[in-house]
Amino acid sequence: MHIVFGVSEYFPLVKMGGLADFSGSFTENLAGLGHKVSVVLPGYSVIDRNRFNVESTGIRLSIPIGKKSVPGFVSRIRMSENLSVYLIENEDYFNREHLFGTEDGGYEDNAERFLFFSRAILELADRLGDVDVLHTNDWHTSIALFYLKEYYQKLGKLTGVKSILTIHNLGYQGLFWHHDMHLLNMGWEHFTPEGIEFYNYINYLKSGIVYADEITTVSPSYACEIQTAEFGFGLDGVLRSRSDHLTGILNGVNYKLWNPWFDRNIESRYSRKQFGGKLANKLNFQREMGLAEDPDTPLITIITRLTEQKGIDLILPVFDMMMELGIQFVMLGTGKNEFEDFFRGAEHRYRGRVASYIGYSEGVAHRIHAAGDIYLMPSRYEPCGLSQLYAMKYGNVPLVRLVGGLRDTVTATDRGIEQATGFGFEYYSPYTLYETLNSAVTLYRENRETFRKIARNGMKLNFSWSETVKRYLKIYKK
């Protein structure tokens, strides 16, 4: 098959979060099975044009946005025999410091930027020809499915193309005020509760949910949760109406990149059967981060976006109580200013016991997992989560809120130590998080062998891409 895969971030070209990991590994595995995969990505200026061989396709675009016609052109990076990444180039829209916005919010012209990008995906698909499936991801590309059905196919173009929308995070929907409707150059008859309207806003993600032939999300539990008022962000009714076309498929892990036995980012290689190297990584990382070198102090780790979704608001009220447990704490992430400031202050107050890395570094992320004893992921909601899968492979035992993909991937100790791969809690409160961490730290101190058994149980699990790709191919063929 020929799959056109529209996405807003793509590893290794440009990465903000888990969507980049998903898109990079998924399309690589899909192409490896012999399918032709054409990834379409905004031509962000932050992409390292010297590292990747960017070539011109000669394709020029002219996309109508309101009363103006916006020019663009298409570049290509050949990743492998069956896999190409096409960059939609436009200086005004994509030559910016950030992908989607600053810490103060999204760029004011995001409605234009991603309308241009989504329509460019369709224009390119039409030029490439012989497309079987258009696979879009999240709100940034969802409006393409509205145009596919209501514009292109009604003109007799792309008539054989079927479409899939993958929802990676329902909390981000691409909401724009109704005065932007003129940008779409489509009639107001589409601005209805049955169409793209959402409480008097244009909702890009909703347009994809309404118009996609099939909808997937990134874990079975999340597929159920988003059909409820608690987790549906106002779209639960629309999703329930499309439940016959909604499937939850767990993400996979690229074990060529995330495996402590092969990892070049860490000090000492190790595995489930040769576990000794993990201690060397811990001591080395303590030195690197300015922490006291102590093999017996539990090292609590977190790699996250600093937002309420990730449960940061649970950690802050009980942070001092957590530190009274005699732990060390390492945080890597960026996000809300108030959360960044808190962790900077915590590093100052607990010098030698707390380290905060404000920002993101792929190498540091690998070393955190290789050094860590317990990995915190107390999410308010979690579509799938990749960090807990990485953590388990590195014997960094996850402590999670049992929600969404965390429920599907982590077996908590209350189901028996023999099969446990982590620690879990359900009730969303700071004290419940604290109590669960207290239990985990107590087990670490009083029964290290049992704790290591939990770690090894997690290392044994395999969330490889082969099963994930097989599930998607089944939907493609359907």
Secondary structure as UniProt FT lines:
FT   STRAND          2..6
FT   TURN            11..13
FT   HELIX           18..32
FT   TURN            33..34
FT   STRAND          36..42
FT   TURN            45..46
FT   TURN            49..53
FT   STRAND          54..65
FT   TURN            66..67
FT   STRAND          68..80
FT   TURN            81..82
FT   STRAND          83..89
FT   HELIX           91..94
FT   STRAND          101..102
FT   TURN            103..104
FT   STRAND          105..106
FT   TURN            108..109
FT   HELIX           110..128
FT   STRAND          133..137
FT   HELIX           138..147
FT   HELIX           148..152
FT   HELIX           153..155
FT   TURN            159..160
FT   STRAND          162..167
FT   TURN            170..171
FT   STRAND          175..177
FT   HELIX           178..180
FT   HELIX           181..184
FT   HELIX           188..190
FT   TURN            193..196
FT   STRAND          197..198
FT   TURN            199..200
FT   STRAND          201..203
FT   HELIX           204..211
FT   STRAND          214..217
FT   HELIX           220..225
FT   TURN            226..227
FT   TURN            229..231
FT   TURN            233..234
FT   HELIX           236..241
FT   HELIX           243..245
FT   STRAND          246..248
FT   TURN            255..257
FT   TURN            260..262
FT   TURN            264..265
FT   TURN            275..276
FT   HELIX           277..289
FT   TURN            295..296
FT   STRAND          299..306
FT   HELIX           308..310
FT   HELIX           312..315
FT   HELIX           316..318
FT   HELIX           319..323
FT   TURN            324..325
FT   STRAND          328..335
FT   HELIX           337..349
FT   TURN            350..353
FT   STRAND          354..358
FT   HELIX           362..371
FT   STRAND          374..377
FT   HELIX           387..393
FT   TURN            394..395
FT   STRAND          397..401
FT   HELIX           404..409
FT   HELIX           413..415
FT   TURN            417..419
FT   STRAND          422..425
FT   HELIX           430..446
FT   HELIX           448..460
FT   HELIX           465..477
//
